[in-house]
Amino acid sequence: MRYILIFLILSIHSTQLIAQENKYTISFENAIHHEANIIATFPNITSDTLALRMSRTSPGRYALHEFAKNVYNVKATDSKGKILPISRKNPYEWKVFGHDGQIKFSYTLFANRGDGTYSQIDETHAHLNIPATFMYAPSLKDRKIEVDFKTRDDLKWKVATQLPHVTNNTYSAPNLYYFMDSPTELSNHKVREFTVDGQTIKLALHDPGTEEEADQYFEKVKKVVLAEKEVFGELPTFDYGSYTFLACYIPNASGDGMEHRNSTILTSTRTLANGGMDGNIGTVSHEFFHSWNVERIRPKSLEPFNFEKANMSGELWFAEGFTSYYTNLILCRAGLITAEKYVEGLTGTFNYVWNSPARQYFNPIEMSYQAPFVDASTSVDPVNRENTFISYYSYGSVLGLALDLSLREKELNLDDFMKLVWNTYGKTENPYSIENLNNSLNLYAGKNFGNKFFNSFVYKSEMPSYTELFKSVGVSLSQNKEAAYFGAAVSITDNFNGKIRSNTKIGSPAYIAGLDKDDIITAINGDKFPNGIQFNKFIESEFKPKDILSISFLRDGSESKTEVTLTADPNYTISLIEKNEEAPSKKVLKTRKAWLKVE
């Protein structure tokens, strides 16, 4: 009798747990027109009214995206099929009442953007970002979730996701947060995997190429994984023993990458055979680094992630920026690009940050605060980002470079600092603040060093002495003082006029002369532009610094004139000193080798 009672108690408990599960099914009968049909079942509801929402945000993004705009054909019934009333008080919420303890909620989703934020449904795949796809009940956020993906067998679709597998095409999530953080790819994709320290690293590759191309690409992925593991000394402990790269390289995708706890979305219009073999691997490097830095080394400001409001963080210069610093450095260390290509590749990002007037307005923390306005967000009214914003990816990247080279002058390095941060905040999953990062650097490199770095370059907008830092690793930072600089992004039109494409940069010759975005330059010194030459090349080849140009231009259809006094080009060239026929010393070569991990 005792065992029968125990069995009955366990059976009742098991039944109650099952009853507490929210279940979804999603099918794709009309995939050709980008539609999915979704049914959500919410059992054992104790409140009179159940509020259901479409998310307004997505993990890894910081702006609002309003996914509710693609939902229609909404219906709600109870357990007996009775149609239930629905009220709407805002654009992203549906309130259902009059139920009998269960609500079955169905709707149609339109989805046609394949990237890290949105979903895309067509006959090549169902690329599902969960917040852009599934409605949820905030009051039931702690319940377990099961989802049945009704794959298209006629299209040979199979499922790739970080969600734990239940049976057939049914997968689960322990709670709403994990569900929302679990992008899923349904397609006829190739799968590759390897094991590192008892954990499985998978590549689900949706690409039209050959098996041999998939093998070749996976070898590159493996090298990236192992090189990044070396930075932190170990892989993160993935929740279900595996990590999945969800790579979708097809012409109808949009270029993107998006980190998640045990997986990442990688999308590109470049197939492996069409430039993606080399062109896509940088996103692999960036997003996998996030499995440490962002997913587990987590800013306090992003915890808990808010699905109803924009998520603002002052730490993105570190979370995104330092990750960006390592992106190409890892490719170099893994032997996927040369040291020369890596070093010369620093040029664009360096010039963008160094020459930006935006540093007079915002420091790296405040640049990070701008994410809700710039992170794949859109606005109709014009903005002045050219003069007021530096991407926290780029800003943080050049600060990471400076910190690494500065530490190496003390016979320390950024890798070991990242290990310290990992062990203190990431491995323990204890979210950090900027003050915590400052204190960690003080602990690692000394209080004077740490406070000077943060007080000068993080809390303020000063710039490190890159010339001296680069010298320590045999890298040249040089300018061409003979090159003329106009200071506007100009494209040549079909009738050989020059249209200014963006806001002119504060302090530039064009800005001082009063030229502005959308002005049409019709003549310089009375002459039209020669055919077939880019504007900047024309300026550099025909003029020199201090030349005064008479500019004829149209603004809103009205003719006008101004004078532009050219200056020397403020941009720098970054290269190995060997390119200038200089021989680095043994000490410099040793430091460079320790930095780049190459001979």
C-alpha positions as CSV (number, residue, x, y, z in Angstrom):
1,M,0.0,0.0,0.0
2,R,2.9,2.4,0.8
3,Y,4.4,2.0,-2.6
4,I,1.0,2.4,-4.3
5,L,0.5,5.7,-2.4
6,I,4.0,6.9,-3.4
7,F,3.3,6.0,-7.0
8,L,-0.1,7.8,-6.9
9,I,1.5,10.9,-5.4
10,L,4.3,11.0,-8.0
11,S,1.8,10.4,-10.8
12,I,-0.4,13.3,-9.6
13,H,2.7,15.5,-9.2
14,S,3.8,14.6,-12.7
15,T,0.3,15.3,-14.1
16,Q,0.3,18.7,-12.4
17,L,3.7,19.6,-13.9
18,I,2.5,18.6,-17.4
19,A,-0.6,20.7,-16.9
20,Q,1.7,23.7,-16.1
21,E,3.4,23.5,-19.5
22,N,2.6,26.1,-22.2
23,K,2.6,24.5,-25.6
24,Y,3.0,25.8,-29.1
25,T,2.7,24.4,-32.5
26,I,3.9,26.2,-35.6
27,S,3.3,25.1,-39.2
28,F,4.1,26.5,-42.6
29,E,1.5,25.5,-45.1
30,N,1.7,29.0,-46.8
31,A,5.5,29.4,-46.6
32,I,5.6,30.5,-50.2
33,H,3.9,33.7,-49.1
34,H,5.9,34.0,-45.9
35,E,3.3,32.9,-43.4
36,A,3.3,30.7,-40.4
37,N,0.3,29.4,-38.4
38,I,0.8,29.4,-34.7
39,I,-1.3,27.8,-31.9
40,A,-0.4,28.5,-28.3
41,T,-2.1,26.5,-25.5
42,F,-2.1,27.9,-22.0
43,P,-3.6,25.4,-19.4
44,N,-4.5,25.8,-15.8
45,I,-5.1,29.5,-15.8
46,T,-6.3,30.8,-12.4
47,S,-6.8,34.5,-13.2
48,D,-9.9,35.9,-14.8
49,T,-7.9,37.5,-17.7
50,L,-4.8,36.4,-19.4
51,A,-2.6,39.0,-21.1
52,L,-0.6,37.9,-24.1
53,R,2.1,39.9,-25.8
54,M,4.4,40.1,-28.7
55,S,7.8,41.1,-27.6
56,R,9.1,44.6,-28.5
57,T,12.7,43.6,-28.1
58,S,15.0,40.7,-28.7
59,P,18.1,39.3,-26.8
60,G,21.2,40.8,-28.2
61,R,19.4,43.8,-29.5
62,Y,18.9,47.0,-27.6
63,A,16.3,48.9,-29.6
64,L,12.5,48.5,-30.0
65,H,11.3,46.4,-33.0
66,E,7.6,46.1,-32.5
67,F,7.1,42.5,-33.7
68,A,3.3,42.7,-33.2
69,K,3.0,44.5,-36.5
70,N,3.3,41.2,-38.4
71,V,0.6,39.3,-36.4
72,Y,-3.0,38.9,-37.7
73,N,-5.9,36.4,-37.9
74,V,-6.0,36.2,-34.1
75,K,-8.5,33.9,-32.4
76,A,-8.9,32.5,-28.8
77,T,-11.0,29.6,-27.6
78,D,-11.4,27.6,-24.4
79,S,-10.9,23.9,-23.9
80,K,-14.3,23.1,-25.5
81,G,-13.7,25.3,-28.5
82,K,-15.8,28.2,-27.4
83,I,-14.7,31.5,-28.9
84,L,-13.4,33.9,-26.3
85,P,-13.5,37.7,-26.3
86,I,-10.3,39.6,-26.8
87,S,-9.6,43.2,-25.7
88,R,-6.8,45.4,-27.0
89,K,-5.5,48.4,-24.9
90,N,-2.2,48.8,-26.7
91,P,-0.6,47.6,-30.0
92,Y,1.4,44.7,-28.6
93,E,-1.0,43.1,-26.1
94,W,-4.1,40.9,-26.3
95,K,-6.2,40.3,-23.2
96,V,-8.4,37.1,-23.2
97,F,-11.2,36.5,-20.7
98,G,-14.2,34.3,-20.2
99,H,-12.1,31.1,-20.3
100,D,-12.7,27.8,-18.5
101,G,-9.1,27.5,-17.2
102,Q,-7.5,26.9,-20.6
103,I,-6.9,29.2,-23.5
104,K,-6.0,28.2,-27.0
105,F,-4.7,31.2,-28.9
106,S,-4.0,31.1,-32.6
107,Y,-2.7,33.6,-35.1
108,T,-0.9,34.0,-38.4
109,L,2.6,35.5,-38.6
110,F,4.1,37.2,-41.7
111,A,7.9,37.0,-41.7
112,N,10.3,37.8,-44.4
113,R,13.6,39.1,-43.0
114,G,16.3,36.5,-42.3
115,D,18.7,38.0,-39.8
116,G,19.5,37.9,-36.1
117,T,16.4,40.0,-35.1
118,Y,13.5,39.0,-37.3
119,S,12.1,35.8,-38.8
120,Q,11.9,34.7,-42.4
121,I,9.6,32.1,-43.8
122,D,9.7,30.9,-47.4
123,E,10.3,27.6,-49.2
124,T,14.0,27.7,-48.5
125,H,13.6,27.8,-44.8
126,A,11.8,28.9,-41.6
127,H,14.4,31.1,-39.9
128,L,12.8,31.8,-36.5
129,N,13.9,34.4,-34.0
130,I,11.6,33.4,-31.1
131,P,10.6,36.9,-29.9
132,A,9.7,37.8,-33.5
133,T,7.6,34.7,-33.8
134,F,5.8,33.6,-30.6
135,M,3.3,35.4,-28.5
136,Y,3.8,34.9,-24.7
137,A,2.1,35.3,-21.4
138,P,4.2,37.4,-19.0
139,S,2.4,36.1,-15.9
140,L,3.4,32.5,-16.9
141,K,7.0,33.3,-17.5
142,D,8.3,30.6,-15.1
143,R,6.4,27.8,-16.8
144,K,8.1,25.1,-18.9
145,I,7.4,25.4,-22.6
146,E,7.1,22.8,-25.4
147,V,7.0,23.7,-29.1
148,D,6.2,21.4,-31.9
149,F,7.8,22.5,-35.2
150,K,5.7,21.1,-38.1
151,T,8.5,20.9,-40.6
152,R,7.9,20.7,-44.3
153,D,8.9,17.2,-45.2
154,D,8.5,17.9,-48.9
155,L,11.2,20.5,-48.5
156,K,13.5,18.2,-46.4
157,W,13.5,20.5,-43.5
158,K,15.0,19.5,-40.2
159,V,15.4,21.4,-36.9
160,A,18.5,23.2,-35.6
161,T,18.2,24.9,-32.2
162,Q,19.7,25.2,-28.7
163,L,16.4,24.1,-27.3
164,P,16.5,20.6,-25.6
165,H,15.0,17.9,-27.8
166,V,11.9,16.1,-26.5
167,T,10.8,13.8,-29.3
168,N,10.5,14.0,-33.1
169,N,10.2,17.7,-33.9
170,T,9.2,18.7,-30.4
171,Y,11.6,20.8,-28.3
172,S,11.4,22.3,-24.8
173,A,12.5,25.3,-22.8
174,P,12.7,25.4,-18.9
175,N,11.1,28.9,-18.9
176,L,10.1,31.8,-21.0
177,Y,13.5,33.6,-21.0
178,Y,15.4,30.5,-22.3
179,F,12.7,30.1,-25.0
180,M,13.0,33.7,-26.1
181,D,16.8,33.3,-26.3
182,S,16.7,30.2,-28.6
183,P,16.6,31.0,-32.3
184,T,15.7,28.0,-34.5
185,E,16.5,27.2,-38.1
186,L,14.2,24.8,-40.1
187,S,15.8,24.0,-43.4
188,N,17.6,21.4,-45.5
189,H,20.9,22.2,-43.8
190,K,24.2,20.4,-43.4
191,V,25.5,19.5,-39.9
192,R,29.0,19.2,-38.7
193,E,30.2,18.8,-35.1
194,F,33.3,18.1,-33.0
195,T,33.9,17.6,-29.3
196,V,36.0,19.9,-27.0
197,D,36.5,18.9,-23.4
198,G,33.4,16.8,-23.4
199,Q,31.1,19.4,-25.0
200,T,29.8,19.3,-28.5
201,I,30.3,22.2,-31.0
202,K,27.8,22.0,-33.9
203,L,27.6,23.9,-37.2
204,A,24.1,23.8,-38.8
205,L,25.0,25.2,-42.2
206,H,22.2,26.3,-44.6
207,D,24.2,27.0,-47.7
208,P,23.7,25.8,-51.3
209,G,27.3,24.6,-51.6
210,T,29.0,21.2,-51.6
211,E,29.8,18.9,-48.7
212,E,33.5,19.6,-49.4
213,E,32.9,23.3,-49.0
214,A,31.1,22.6,-45.7
215,D,34.0,20.6,-44.5
216,Q,36.5,23.3,-45.4
217,Y,34.4,26.0,-43.7
218,F,34.0,23.9,-40.5
219,E,37.8,23.5,-40.2
220,K,37.9,27.3,-40.0
221,V,35.1,27.3,-37.4
222,K,37.1,24.8,-35.3
223,K,40.2,26.9,-35.4
224,V,38.2,30.0,-34.2
225,V,36.7,28.0,-31.3
226,L,40.0,26.7,-30.1
227,A,41.7,30.1,-30.4
228,E,39.0,31.7,-28.3
229,K,39.1,29.0,-25.8
230,E,42.8,29.8,-25.3
231,V,41.9,33.4,-24.4
232,F,39.8,32.4,-21.5
233,G,41.5,29.1,-20.7
234,E,38.3,27.1,-21.1
235,L,34.9,26.9,-22.8
236,P,31.8,28.1,-21.0
237,T,29.7,25.3,-19.5
238,F,26.9,25.1,-22.1
239,D,23.6,24.3,-20.5
240,Y,22.9,21.1,-22.4
241,G,26.4,20.2,-23.2
242,S,26.4,21.7,-26.7
243,Y,26.7,24.9,-28.7
244,T,25.3,25.5,-32.2
245,F,26.3,27.9,-34.9
246,L,23.1,28.5,-36.9
247,A,24.6,29.6,-40.2
248,C,22.3,30.7,-43.0
249,Y,24.3,31.8,-46.1
250,I,21.7,32.3,-48.8
251,P,20.9,35.2,-51.2
252,N,17.6,35.9,-49.5
253,A,19.1,36.4,-46.1
254,S,20.3,39.7,-44.6
255,G,23.8,40.0,-43.2
256,D,23.9,39.8,-39.4
257,G,25.2,37.9,-36.4
258,M,23.4,37.5,-33.1
259,E,24.7,35.9,-29.9
260,H,22.7,33.6,-27.7
261,R,23.5,31.6,-24.6
262,N,24.2,28.3,-26.3
263,S,24.0,29.2,-30.0
264,T,24.4,32.0,-32.4
265,I,22.7,33.2,-35.6
266,L,25.0,33.9,-38.6
267,T,23.3,35.2,-41.7
268,S,24.8,36.5,-45.0
269,T,23.9,36.9,-48.6
270,R,27.4,35.5,-49.4
271,T,27.3,31.8,-49.9
272,L,30.5,29.9,-49.2
273,A,31.2,29.7,-52.9
274,N,30.5,33.4,-53.4
275,G,33.0,35.0,-51.0
276,G,31.6,33.6,-47.8
277,M,34.4,31.1,-47.2
278,D,36.6,33.9,-46.0
279,G,34.1,36.8,-45.8
280,N,31.7,35.2,-43.2
281,I,34.2,33.7,-40.7
282,G,34.7,37.1,-38.9
283,T,31.1,36.9,-37.7
284,V,31.8,33.4,-36.4
285,S,34.7,34.8,-34.4
286,H,32.7,37.8,-33.0
287,E,29.6,35.9,-32.0
288,F,31.3,32.9,-30.4
289,F,33.4,35.3,-28.3
290,H,30.1,36.5,-26.9
291,S,29.4,33.1,-25.4
292,W,31.9,34.4,-22.7
293,N,31.7,38.1,-23.1
294,V,28.0,39.2,-22.9
295,E,26.2,35.9,-22.4
296,R,28.0,35.0,-19.2
297,I,30.2,38.0,-18.4
298,R,27.0,39.9,-18.2
299,P,26.4,43.6,-17.6
300,K,24.1,44.3,-14.7
301,S,22.2,46.8,-16.8
302,L,21.0,44.0,-19.1
303,E,19.6,41.8,-16.3
304,P,16.9,40.9,-16.4
305,F,16.4,41.5,-20.2
306,N,13.2,43.5,-20.8
307,F,10.9,42.3,-23.5
308,E,8.6,45.3,-23.2
309,K,11.0,48.2,-23.2
310,A,14.3,49.3,-24.8
311,N,17.4,47.9,-23.0
312,M,20.0,50.6,-22.3
313,S,23.5,49.6,-21.1
314,G,26.6,51.7,-20.5
315,E,28.9,48.7,-20.7
316,L,28.5,48.0,-24.5
317,W,32.0,49.5,-25.2
318,F,33.3,46.5,-23.3
319,A,30.6,43.9,-24.1
320,E,30.5,44.6,-27.8
321,G,33.7,46.7,-28.3
322,F,36.2,44.4,-26.6
323,T,34.6,41.5,-28.5
324,S,35.1,43.5,-31.7
325,Y,38.8,43.9,-30.8
326,Y,39.2,40.2,-30.5
327,T,37.2,39.4,-33.7
328,N,40.0,39.8,-36.2
329,L,42.8,39.2,-33.7
330,I,41.4,35.7,-33.2
331,L,41.4,35.1,-37.0
332,C,45.1,36.1,-37.1
333,R,46.0,33.9,-34.1
334,A,44.1,31.0,-35.8
335,G,46.1,31.4,-39.0
336,L,43.0,32.4,-41.0
337,I,44.4,35.9,-41.9
338,T,48.0,37.1,-42.0
339,A,49.6,39.4,-39.4
340,E,49.9,42.0,-42.2
341,K,46.2,41.8,-43.1
342,Y,45.2,42.0,-39.5
343,V,47.4,45.1,-38.7
344,E,46.4,46.9,-41.9
345,G,42.8,46.1,-41.2
346,L,42.9,48.2,-38.0
347,T,43.2,51.3,-40.2
348,G,39.5,52.0,-40.9
349,T,38.2,51.6,-37.4
350,F,41.1,53.6,-36.0
351,N,40.5,56.6,-38.3
352,Y,36.7,56.4,-37.7
353,V,37.2,56.8,-33.9
354,W,40.3,59.0,-33.9
355,N,38.9,61.6,-36.3
356,S,35.3,61.7,-35.0
357,P,34.0,65.0,-33.6
358,A,31.5,63.0,-31.5
359,R,34.1,62.5,-28.7
360,Q,33.5,66.1,-27.7
361,Y,29.9,65.1,-26.8
362,F,30.0,61.6,-25.4
363,N,32.4,59.2,-23.7
364,P,32.3,55.4,-24.4
365,I,29.7,54.9,-21.7
366,E,27.4,57.5,-23.2
367,M,28.0,56.2,-26.7
368,S,26.8,52.8,-25.3
369,Y,23.6,54.6,-24.1
370,Q,22.8,55.4,-27.7
371,A,22.2,51.8,-28.6
372,P,18.4,51.9,-28.5
373,F,18.6,54.6,-31.2
374,V,21.2,52.9,-33.5
375,D,21.0,49.2,-33.0
376,A,19.1,48.2,-36.1
377,S,16.5,50.8,-35.2
378,T,14.9,53.1,-37.7
379,S,13.7,56.7,-37.7
380,V,12.1,58.9,-40.3
381,D,13.5,62.2,-39.1
382,P,17.2,63.0,-40.1
383,V,19.8,62.6,-37.3
384,N,23.4,63.9,-36.9
385,R,25.1,60.7,-36.2
386,E,28.2,61.6,-38.3
387,N,29.0,64.2,-35.7
388,T,27.5,63.0,-32.5
389,F,28.0,59.2,-32.4
390,I,30.8,56.6,-32.6
391,S,29.8,53.0,-32.6
392,Y,30.5,51.4,-29.3
393,Y,31.7,48.4,-31.3
394,S,34.5,50.5,-32.9
395,Y,35.1,52.8,-29.9
396,G,35.5,49.8,-27.6
397,S,37.6,48.0,-30.1
398,V,40.3,50.7,-30.3
399,L,40.2,50.9,-26.5
400,G,40.7,47.2,-26.2
401,L,43.7,47.5,-28.6
402,A,45.2,50.3,-26.5
403,L,44.6,48.4,-23.2
404,D,46.2,45.2,-24.6
405,L,49.3,47.0,-25.9
406,S,49.6,49.1,-22.7
407,L,49.4,46.0,-20.6
408,R,52.1,44.3,-22.7
409,E,54.4,47.2,-21.9
410,K,54.1,46.0,-18.3
411,E,54.6,42.4,-19.3
412,L,50.9,41.7,-18.8
413,N,48.2,41.2,-21.4
414,L,44.5,41.6,-22.1
415,D,44.0,37.9,-22.4
416,D,44.8,37.4,-18.7
417,F,42.7,40.4,-17.7
418,M,39.8,38.8,-19.6
419,K,40.5,35.5,-17.7
420,L,40.2,37.4,-14.5
421,V,36.9,39.0,-15.5
422,W,35.7,35.6,-16.6
423,N,36.6,33.9,-13.4
424,T,35.2,36.7,-11.3
425,Y,31.9,37.5,-13.1
426,G,31.4,35.1,-16.0
427,K,32.1,31.7,-14.6
428,T,30.1,32.6,-11.5
429,E,27.4,34.4,-13.6
430,N,27.5,37.4,-11.3
431,P,26.6,40.4,-13.4
432,Y,29.1,43.3,-13.4
433,S,29.1,47.1,-13.4
434,I,31.6,49.5,-14.9
435,E,33.0,50.1,-11.4
436,N,33.5,46.3,-11.1
437,L,35.6,46.4,-14.4
438,N,37.6,49.3,-13.1
439,N,38.3,47.5,-9.8
440,S,39.3,44.3,-11.7
441,L,41.8,46.2,-13.8
442,N,43.2,47.8,-10.6
443,L,43.6,44.4,-9.1
444,Y,45.2,43.0,-12.2
445,A,47.5,45.8,-13.3
446,G,47.7,48.1,-10.3
447,K,45.5,50.9,-9.0
448,N,47.4,53.7,-10.7
449,F,47.3,52.0,-14.1
450,G,43.6,50.9,-13.8
451,N,42.3,54.2,-12.6
452,K,44.3,56.2,-15.2
453,F,42.8,54.1,-18.0
454,F,39.2,54.4,-16.8
455,N,39.5,58.1,-15.8
456,S,41.1,59.1,-19.1
457,F,39.5,56.8,-21.7
458,V,36.2,55.5,-20.3
459,Y,34.8,58.2,-18.0
460,K,36.3,60.8,-20.3
461,S,36.9,60.8,-24.1
462,E,40.7,61.2,-24.2
463,M,42.7,59.0,-26.6
464,P,45.7,56.8,-25.8
465,S,49.1,57.5,-27.4
466,Y,48.8,55.0,-30.2
467,T,52.0,56.0,-31.9
468,E,54.1,54.8,-28.9
469,L,51.9,51.8,-28.3
470,F,52.3,50.6,-31.9
471,K,56.0,51.1,-31.8
472,S,56.2,48.4,-29.1
473,V,54.9,45.8,-31.6
474,G,56.6,47.1,-34.7
475,V,53.6,48.8,-36.2
476,S,53.8,52.1,-38.1
477,L,51.2,54.9,-37.7
478,S,51.7,57.4,-40.5
479,Q,49.9,60.2,-42.3
480,N,50.4,61.6,-45.8
481,K,50.6,65.4,-45.2
482,E,50.6,66.0,-49.0
483,A,47.2,64.5,-49.6
484,A,44.4,67.0,-49.8
485,Y,41.2,66.6,-47.8
486,F,37.7,68.0,-48.7
487,G,35.7,66.5,-45.8
488,A,32.5,65.3,-47.4
489,A,31.2,61.9,-48.6
490,V,30.4,62.7,-52.3
491,S,29.1,60.4,-55.0
492,I,29.1,61.2,-58.7
493,T,25.7,61.3,-60.3
494,D,24.8,60.2,-63.8
495,N,25.2,63.7,-65.1
496,F,28.6,64.1,-63.5
497,N,27.6,66.2,-60.6
498,G,28.7,65.5,-57.0
499,K,26.0,64.7,-54.4
500,I,26.9,65.0,-50.7
501,R,25.6,61.8,-49.2
502,S,25.8,62.5,-45.5
503,N,26.2,65.3,-43.0
504,T,29.5,67.1,-43.4
505,K,31.9,66.5,-40.5
506,I,32.3,69.3,-37.9
507,G,35.6,71.1,-38.5
508,S,36.1,69.7,-42.0
509,P,36.7,72.1,-45.0
510,A,33.3,71.3,-46.4
511,Y,31.6,71.9,-43.1
512,I,33.4,75.2,-42.6
513,A,32.4,76.3,-46.1
514,G,28.7,75.7,-45.3
515,L,28.2,72.6,-47.5
516,D,25.6,70.1,-46.2
517,K,24.0,66.8,-46.9
518,D,22.1,66.6,-50.3
519,D,23.9,69.6,-51.8
520,I,24.7,68.9,-55.4
521,I,28.2,70.2,-56.4
522,T,28.0,71.2,-60.1
523,A,31.4,72.6,-60.6
524,I,34.8,73.1,-59.0
525,N,36.7,76.2,-60.1
526,G,34.3,76.4,-63.0
527,D,34.9,72.9,-64.3
528,K,32.7,69.8,-64.2
529,F,34.1,66.5,-62.8
530,P,36.0,64.3,-65.2
531,N,34.2,61.1,-66.3
532,G,35.0,57.9,-64.4
533,I,36.9,59.1,-61.4
534,Q,35.8,59.0,-57.7
535,F,35.4,62.3,-56.0
536,N,38.1,61.8,-53.4
537,K,40.6,60.5,-56.0
538,F,39.9,63.6,-58.0
539,I,40.6,65.9,-55.1
540,E,43.8,64.0,-54.1
541,S,45.1,63.9,-57.7
542,E,44.3,67.5,-58.7
543,F,44.8,69.5,-55.6
544,K,47.0,69.9,-52.5
545,P,46.4,71.2,-48.9
546,K,45.7,74.9,-48.6
547,D,44.3,75.1,-52.1
548,I,41.1,77.2,-52.2
549,L,38.3,75.8,-54.4
550,S,35.4,77.7,-55.8
551,I,32.4,75.5,-55.4
552,S,29.2,75.9,-57.4
553,F,26.3,73.8,-56.0
554,L,22.6,73.4,-55.9
555,R,20.6,73.3,-52.7
556,D,16.9,72.5,-52.9
557,G,17.1,73.5,-56.6
558,S,18.7,76.9,-56.0
559,E,22.2,77.7,-57.3
560,S,24.8,78.9,-54.9
561,K,28.6,79.3,-54.5
562,T,31.1,78.9,-51.7
563,E,34.9,78.5,-51.2
564,V,36.5,75.4,-49.7
565,T,40.0,75.6,-48.3
566,L,41.5,72.1,-48.4
567,T,43.5,70.7,-45.5
568,A,45.9,67.8,-45.2
569,D,44.1,64.4,-44.9
570,P,43.7,63.6,-41.2
571,N,43.6,59.9,-41.8
572,Y,46.3,57.5,-40.8
573,T,47.8,54.4,-42.4
574,I,48.6,51.5,-40.1
575,S,51.1,48.8,-41.3
576,L,53.9,46.6,-40.1
577,I,57.2,48.6,-40.1
578,E,58.7,46.0,-42.4
579,K,56.6,47.4,-45.2
580,N,58.6,50.6,-44.8
581,E,61.8,48.6,-44.9
582,E,62.4,49.0,-41.2
583,A,63.8,46.0,-39.3
584,P,62.1,45.3,-35.9
585,S,64.3,44.5,-33.0
586,K,64.2,41.1,-31.3
587,K,62.4,42.6,-28.3
588,V,59.7,44.0,-30.6
589,L,59.4,40.8,-32.5
590,K,59.0,38.9,-29.2
591,T,56.2,41.3,-28.1
592,R,54.5,41.1,-31.4
593,K,54.6,37.3,-31.4
594,A,53.1,37.2,-27.9
595,W,50.3,39.5,-29.1
596,L,49.5,38.0,-32.5
597,K,50.6,34.4,-31.7
598,V,52.4,34.2,-35.1
599,E,56.0,34.0,-36.1
